[in-house]
Every structure is written in C-alpha cells, then in structure tokens.
Amino acid sequence: MQNVRSALITGASSGIGSALAEALARPGATLHLSGRDAVRLDAVVVACRARGATVHPAIIDVRDAEAMAAWIAGAGRLDLVVANAGVSAGTIAGTPEAPETARAIFAINLDGVVNTVLPALAAMTRQPAGSDGVRGRIGAIASIAALAVTPWGPAYGASKAAVDAWIVGSGVEMRKRGVTLTSVCPGYIRTAMTAGHQFPMPGLMDADRAARIILRGIAAGRSRVVFPWWIGLATRAAGLLPTWALAAAGRLLHRDGDHP
Ligand SMILES: NC(=O)c1ccc[n+]([C@@H]2O[C@H](COP(=O)([O-])OP(=O)(O)OC[C@H]3O[C@@H](n4cnc5c(N)ncnc54)[C@H](OP(=O)(O)O)[C@@H]3O)[C@@H](O)[C@H]2O)c1
C-alpha cells in the first residue's frame, strides 16, 4: 500500500500484526503499533525503524476502551487502522468451553475490535479525503472460522462471526462517508497462535504472505477478504452441513480443538 503514510495496528508484537507492520514500514511512513508484551513489541519497532519508518509503540490492552480511544484520537491523521489483536482457544473434544475462556475471547476478539474500530471511524470521518476520495481504511482481522459454526471453539468462531458481520454490514454506510471497512478472514497462518497445533493445517501460509494479501484487499476497498479462497469455499460448504455432521468432521480434523 504505497499511499499509506500513517497506519495504526493492534497486536503488532507478533504474527500477522508484526508482518503487517513490517510490510508497511518504509521511509515517510508513520506507524502506531500496540501490543502487551513490551519485549516482543520492541523487536518489531526496531525492525520497522530499520526499514526507515517512524514508529510510535504503545503498550495497551485492547479491552481498555478509554486507553484505546485516547491512543487512536491522539495519533493524528490515519490512512489505515488494522484491528488485529486476538486470542484463540478451543475445546478438547467432549469438554465444554470454560466460562472464563468464553468471556476472555469475547472481550479481546470482539470488544477489542469495537474499541479499535469505533474511535478509528470517529477520527477518520473527520479527516479530509485523499486524492482517491477515501478518508481512511479500516481492516479487522476476523477468521475463516467466521464462515461456519465451530463446535470445537464456539466463542472463537462466534467472536469472529460477529466481527465479520459487523464490519461488512457497517461498511455499506461508512463507504458513503469516505471510510472503507474490510473484514479479513484468513485460513491457517504460521504464527504463535498455530505453532502448537498437532493436526494438519491445509493451506498453511507464512505471515508475510498473508500480510501482503491483507493489505492488497484493504487497498482495493474490498468488504471481505477470504484466503486461501479454496479453504473459504470448503468452510462455507461445511457450514451447510447439519451441526452434528460438522461437529463430527471437526473432531476428526481438530483433535486438540483449536482452529484459525
Ligand atoms: N494464525 C492464524 O492461523 C489465524 C487465522 C485466522 C485469524 N487469525 C487472527 O489473526 C489475528 C492475529 O493472530 P496471530 O495469528 O498473529 O496470533 P499471535 O501471533 O498470537 O498474535 C496475537 C497478537 O494479539 C495481541 N493481543 C492478544 N491479546 C491482546 C490484548 N488483550 N490486548 C492487546 N493485544 C493483544 C498479542 O499481543 P501480546 O502478545 O503483546 O499481548 C499479539 O500481538 C488474531 O485476531 C487471530 O484470531 C489468525
């Protein structure tokens, strides 16, 4: 995204977020990067500065709505905001999801995205449009898990489905106001989140490649970016199965209960 001079990314201390930051880092670019782990975030800051970017790191938990609003409001003009921070957990077959797991996942994956996107929308709708008529672009990292019910990780799938439906639905009116919204639904990406998976991960992709696909989709103003496309198709087809059949297939595929 050559025209991005200023971007803000949550969860930039690892995986997809750090790959996005490094893909955007170049002379003339200003990056606002957040995470909770100061050591890992600092390593990304150093890498982005080495590529010539001006970088402003922030240790902020996306669940802290006030801190998120203040951070985003104070960032100045933002061409791009990516609500990327998220956590994953699955249920071991036959074990119900723990209440605290469900609450934590919704708080980070859903409230955390809301805490990022609402202040970003408020800031972007007030800033002047660029030469392409766009005031700003927002991407939210959902998941392929948004496209079908996931009995092996109900809160994760539900949090991602809510993000996807909210972002795609909101995008219709926001586009008329000059802000594009893109829901990003990746399949398996090689990051800390998938590092412990013991099961086959079809279409597993490096975070750098995923970052390029994500940035291309957001730059094109697409409402939803699903990749790899064939995993998206298979997931949508699986979503048509009765829940018992989906659960049985999931047990075969995800023996430890995790998923993208
Ligand atoms: N990997 C996949 O296969 C895959 C597939 C589809 C979608 N996704 C989604 O992609 C996003 C990034 O995941 P990833 O694979 O890159 O995982 P990751 O390497 O584990 O990175 C997760 C990032 O989220 C941040 N984070 C987590 N909780 C946070 C909180 N409460 N406040 C602020 N930051 C928080 C982490 O920061 P700290 O470590 O500093 O706390 C870290 O930077 C997630 O939303 C995930 O659900 C991943």
The ligand as an SDF file (V2000), in Angstrom:
LIG
                    3D

 48 52  0  0  0  0  0  0  0  0999 V2000
   -2.7950  -17.5740   12.8850 N   0  0  0  0  0  0  0  0  0  0  0  0
   -3.9040  -17.9470   12.2700 C   0  0  0  0  0  0  0  0  0  0  0  0
   -3.9780  -19.0600   11.7060 O   0  0  0  0  0  0  0  0  0  0  0  0
   -5.0850  -17.0150   12.2040 C   0  0  0  0  0  0  0  0  0  0  0  0
   -6.1120  -17.3390   11.3080 C   0  0  0  0  0  0  0  0  0  0  0  0
   -7.2230  -16.5060   11.2350 C   0  0  0  0  0  0  0  0  0  0  0  0
   -7.2840  -15.3680   12.0110 C   0  0  0  0  0  0  0  0  0  0  0  0
   -6.2860  -15.0840   12.8780 N   0  0  0  0  0  0  0  0  0  0  0  0
   -6.4150  -13.8730   13.6690 C   0  0  0  0  0  0  0  0  0  0  0  0
   -5.3120  -13.0240   13.3820 O   0  0  0  0  0  0  0  0  0  0  0  0
   -5.0690  -12.1610   14.4990 C   0  0  0  0  0  0  0  0  0  0  0  0
   -3.5890  -12.2050   14.8450 C   0  0  0  0  0  0  0  0  0  0  0  0
   -3.2760  -13.5230   15.2560 O   0  0  0  0  0  0  0  0  0  0  0  0
   -1.8380  -14.1880   15.0760 P   0  0  0  0  0  0  0  0  0  0  0  0
   -2.0270  -15.4740   14.4060 O   0  0  0  0  0  0  0  0  0  0  0  0
   -0.8960  -13.1920   14.5340 O   0  0  0  0  0  0  0  0  0  0  0  0
   -1.5350  -14.5310   16.6020 O   0  0  0  0  0  0  0  0  0  0  0  0
   -0.3260  -14.1350   17.5880 P   0  0  0  0  0  0  0  0  0  0  0  0
    0.9750  -14.3060   16.8960 O   0  0  0  0  0  0  0  0  0  0  0  0
   -0.6100  -14.8750   18.8290 O   0  0  0  0  0  0  0  0  0  0  0  0
   -0.5490  -12.5670   17.8230 O   0  0  0  0  0  0  0  0  0  0  0  0
   -1.6550  -12.0890   18.5550 C   0  0  0  0  0  0  0  0  0  0  0  0
   -1.4410  -10.6210   18.8090 C   0  0  0  0  0  0  0  0  0  0  0  0
   -2.5820  -10.1130   19.5140 O   0  0  0  0  0  0  0  0  0  0  0  0
   -2.1120   -9.3770   20.6390 C   0  0  0  0  0  0  0  0  0  0  0  0
   -3.0750   -9.4230   21.7410 N   0  0  0  0  0  0  0  0  0  0  0  0
   -3.6910  -10.5090   22.2650 C   0  0  0  0  0  0  0  0  0  0  0  0
   -4.4940  -10.1350   23.2700 N   0  0  0  0  0  0  0  0  0  0  0  0
   -4.3670   -8.7830   23.3880 C   0  0  0  0  0  0  0  0  0  0  0  0
   -4.9240   -7.8210   24.2510 C   0  0  0  0  0  0  0  0  0  0  0  0
   -5.8190   -8.1560   25.2070 N   0  0  0  0  0  0  0  0  0  0  0  0
   -4.5730   -6.5260   24.0720 N   0  0  0  0  0  0  0  0  0  0  0  0
   -3.7010   -6.1690   23.1270 C   0  0  0  0  0  0  0  0  0  0  0  0
   -3.1170   -7.0350   22.2850 N   0  0  0  0  0  0  0  0  0  0  0  0
   -3.4570   -8.3370   22.4260 C   0  0  0  0  0  0  0  0  0  0  0  0
   -0.8100  -10.0340   21.0280 C   0  0  0  0  0  0  0  0  0  0  0  0
   -0.0500   -9.0930   21.7580 O   0  0  0  0  0  0  0  0  0  0  0  0
    0.8050   -9.5220   23.0590 P   0  0  0  0  0  0  0  0  0  0  0  0
    1.3450  -10.8820   22.8000 O   0  0  0  0  0  0  0  0  0  0  0  0
    1.8380   -8.4430   23.1140 O   0  0  0  0  0  0  0  0  0  0  0  0
   -0.1710   -9.4950   24.1700 O   0  0  0  0  0  0  0  0  0  0  0  0
   -0.2120  -10.3370   19.6780 C   0  0  0  0  0  0  0  0  0  0  0  0
    0.4530   -9.2170   19.1610 O   0  0  0  0  0  0  0  0  0  0  0  0
   -5.9850  -12.6520   15.6150 C   0  0  0  0  0  0  0  0  0  0  0  0
   -7.1440  -11.8370   15.6740 O   0  0  0  0  0  0  0  0  0  0  0  0
   -6.3570  -14.0610   15.1750 C   0  0  0  0  0  0  0  0  0  0  0  0
   -7.5720  -14.5020   15.7100 O   0  0  0  0  0  0  0  0  0  0  0  0
   -5.1710  -15.8690   12.9940 C   0  0  0  0  0  0  0  0  0  0  0  0
  1  2  1  0
  2  3  2  0
  2  4  1  0
  4  5  1  0
  4 48  2  0
  5  6  2  0
  6  7  1  0
  7  8  2  0
  8  9  1  0
  8 48  1  0
  9 10  1  0
  9 46  1  0
 10 11  1  0
 11 12  1  0
 11 44  1  0
 12 13  1  0
 13 14  1  0
 14 15  2  0
 14 16  1  0
 14 17  1  0
 17 18  1  0
 18 19  2  0
 18 20  1  0
 18 21  1  0
 21 22  1  0
 22 23  1  0
 23 24  1  0
 23 42  1  0
 24 25  1  0
 25 26  1  0
 25 36  1  0
 26 27  1  0
 26 35  1  0
 27 28  2  0
 28 29  1  0
 29 30  1  0
 29 35  2  0
 30 31  1  0
 30 32  2  0
 32 33  1  0
 33 34  2  0
 34 35  1  0
 36 37  1  0
 36 42  1  0
 37 38  1  0
 38 39  2  0
 38 40  1  0
 38 41  1  0
 42 43  1  0
 44 45  1  0
 44 46  1  0
 46 47  1  0
M  CHG  2   8   1  16  -1
M  END
$$$$
